[in-house]
Amino acid sequence: MNLVTGFRVAEFRQDGGSLTIVAEDGAAVTDVAHVFALTGFRPDTEMLREVRTDLDPAFDAVAGIASEIDPNIHSCGSVSATGARELAQPEHGFFIVGVKSYGRAPTFLAMTGYEQVRSVTAHIAGDHEAAARNELVLPDTGVCGGSGDFDDNAGSCCAAPAPALVQIGLRPVTVS
């Protein structure tokens, strides 16, 4: 079994029991057994019913970041990093991070999620200075080029580099 990624489909061809998928550039994948089309999603917030949350009704995103991630205004390259302050929920000590924080908005980047987790972890550890600091700067690239580095343009804001270790300045915290 082979996994094919970075492939913009132009057409499907079926010849008897065999399926061929042809890309925009004419490349083809033959004898296809399974196709997984990732076309978007609606987050499942059922598990959050027992805690107090503040979610934007249009995007099912954390209300504190909804205006920043609106895909009608922002692309993934023009969304600022968000942290503990914006992601905090009415339920004390509860934060929604990562792709779940963006709800249905398609502008999420893994790098943004890493920064969210760094900020929330620093907040929980009591390092509020580190939690408030933005350590991620994304290029203001306009609308994402779609699938990343294989586009004709020089990549896109959606092509994230490999994650790096982040040092969080931790201070002793007294728990009572």
C-alpha positions as CSV (number, residue, x, y, z in Angstrom):
1,M,0.0,0.0,0.0
2,N,1.3,3.5,-0.9
3,L,0.3,6.8,0.6
4,V,0.1,9.6,-1.9
5,T,0.0,13.2,-0.6
6,G,0.4,16.6,-2.2
7,F,-1.8,15.6,-5.1
8,R,-4.4,18.0,-6.7
9,V,-7.0,15.9,-8.5
10,A,-8.1,16.8,-12.0
11,E,-10.1,13.7,-12.7
12,F,-11.0,10.2,-11.8
13,R,-11.0,7.5,-14.5
14,Q,-12.6,4.1,-14.0
15,D,-11.7,1.3,-16.4
16,G,-13.5,-1.9,-15.5
17,G,-12.6,-2.5,-11.8
18,S,-9.6,-0.3,-11.8
19,L,-9.6,3.3,-10.6
20,T,-7.0,5.9,-11.8
21,I,-6.7,9.4,-10.4
22,V,-5.1,12.0,-12.6
23,A,-3.5,15.1,-11.2
24,E,-3.7,18.6,-12.6
25,D,-0.1,18.3,-13.9
26,G,-1.0,15.0,-15.7
27,A,0.7,12.6,-13.2
28,A,-1.5,9.6,-12.4
29,V,-1.9,7.1,-9.7
30,T,-3.2,3.8,-11.0
31,D,-4.9,0.8,-9.4
32,V,-6.3,2.9,-6.5
33,A,-7.9,0.9,-3.8
34,H,-9.0,3.6,-1.4
35,V,-9.5,7.4,-1.6
36,F,-9.8,9.6,1.5
37,A,-11.0,13.0,0.6
38,L,-10.4,15.4,3.5
39,T,-12.9,18.1,2.9
40,G,-13.4,19.8,6.2
41,F,-15.2,19.0,9.4
42,R,-17.3,20.2,12.2
43,P,-15.7,19.7,15.6
44,D,-17.5,17.4,18.0
45,T,-18.0,19.5,21.2
46,E,-20.2,16.8,22.9
47,M,-17.6,16.1,25.5
48,L,-17.6,19.8,26.5
49,R,-21.3,19.8,27.5
50,E,-20.5,19.5,31.2
51,V,-18.1,22.4,31.4
52,R,-18.6,26.1,30.8
53,T,-17.3,27.2,27.4
54,D,-17.4,30.3,25.3
55,L,-17.6,29.2,21.7
56,D,-18.3,31.4,18.6
57,P,-21.6,30.2,17.1
58,A,-20.4,30.8,13.5
59,F,-17.2,28.8,13.7
60,D,-17.5,26.6,16.8
61,A,-14.2,28.2,17.7
62,V,-13.0,29.7,21.0
63,A,-14.8,33.1,21.2
64,G,-11.6,34.8,22.3
65,I,-9.9,34.1,18.9
66,A,-12.9,34.0,16.5
67,S,-12.5,37.4,15.0
68,E,-8.8,36.7,14.5
69,I,-9.3,33.5,12.5
70,D,-12.3,34.4,10.4
71,P,-11.4,32.9,6.9
72,N,-13.4,35.7,5.2
73,I,-10.8,38.2,6.5
74,H,-7.6,36.1,7.3
75,S,-5.5,33.4,5.7
76,C,-3.4,31.1,7.7
77,G,-0.4,33.4,7.2
78,S,-2.2,36.5,8.5
79,V,-3.5,35.0,11.8
80,S,-1.6,36.1,14.9
81,A,-0.5,33.6,17.4
82,T,-2.9,33.2,20.3
83,G,-2.1,32.2,23.9
84,A,-3.5,31.4,27.3
85,R,-5.3,34.8,27.6
86,E,-7.4,34.3,24.5
87,L,-8.0,30.6,24.9
88,A,-9.2,30.6,28.5
89,Q,-12.7,29.4,29.1
90,P,-15.3,30.4,31.7
91,E,-14.6,27.1,33.4
92,H,-11.7,27.9,35.8
93,G,-8.4,26.4,34.6
94,F,-9.8,25.1,31.3
95,F,-8.4,26.0,27.9
96,I,-9.2,24.8,24.4
97,V,-6.0,24.6,22.2
98,G,-4.9,23.3,18.9
99,V,-7.2,22.6,16.0
100,K,-10.2,22.4,18.3
101,S,-9.7,26.0,19.3
102,Y,-10.3,27.0,15.6
103,G,-13.5,25.1,15.3
104,R,-14.5,25.0,11.6
105,A,-12.1,27.8,10.6
106,P,-9.7,26.4,8.0
107,T,-6.8,28.8,8.9
108,F,-5.2,26.5,11.6
109,L,-1.5,25.8,11.4
110,A,0.3,23.2,13.5
111,M,2.9,25.9,14.4
112,T,0.0,28.0,15.8
113,G,-1.0,25.1,18.0
114,Y,2.5,24.6,19.3
115,E,2.6,28.2,20.3
116,Q,-0.9,27.9,22.0
117,V,0.3,24.9,24.0
118,R,3.6,26.6,25.0
119,S,1.6,29.7,26.3
120,V,-1.0,27.6,28.2
121,T,1.7,25.4,29.7
122,A,3.6,28.4,30.9
123,H,0.4,29.9,32.4
124,I,-0.4,26.7,34.2
125,A,3.2,26.5,35.5
126,G,2.8,30.1,36.9
127,D,5.1,31.8,34.4
128,H,2.7,34.5,33.3
129,E,5.4,36.5,31.6
130,A,6.2,33.6,29.3
131,A,2.5,32.9,28.8
132,A,1.9,36.5,27.6
133,R,4.9,36.4,25.3
134,N,4.3,35.6,21.6
135,E,7.2,33.4,20.4
136,L,5.7,32.7,16.9
137,V,5.8,35.1,14.0
138,L,4.1,33.9,10.8
139,P,4.6,35.6,7.4
140,D,1.8,37.7,6.1
141,T,1.5,35.8,2.9
142,G,-2.1,36.5,2.0
143,V,-4.3,33.6,0.9
144,C,-2.6,30.2,1.3
145,G,-1.4,28.6,-1.8
146,G,-3.3,25.5,-1.0
147,S,-1.2,22.4,-0.6
148,G,2.2,23.7,0.4
149,D,5.6,23.4,-1.3
150,F,4.5,21.7,-4.5
151,D,2.6,24.7,-5.6
152,D,4.1,26.8,-8.4
153,N,4.6,29.6,-5.9
154,A,7.6,29.5,-3.5
155,G,5.7,27.4,-1.0
156,S,2.9,28.6,1.2
157,C,2.2,29.5,4.7
158,C,0.7,26.1,5.2
159,A,4.0,24.3,4.9
160,A,5.3,24.1,8.4
161,P,8.9,23.2,9.3
162,A,9.7,20.4,11.6
163,P,8.7,21.2,15.2
164,A,11.5,22.3,17.6
165,L,11.9,21.9,21.3
166,V,10.8,25.0,23.2
167,Q,12.2,25.9,26.6
168,I,9.6,27.3,29.0
169,G,10.9,29.3,31.9
170,L,9.4,27.4,34.8
171,R,9.3,28.7,38.4
172,P,8.3,26.7,41.4
173,V,4.6,26.8,42.0
174,T,3.0,26.3,45.4
175,V,-0.3,24.3,45.1
176,S,-2.6,24.7,48.1
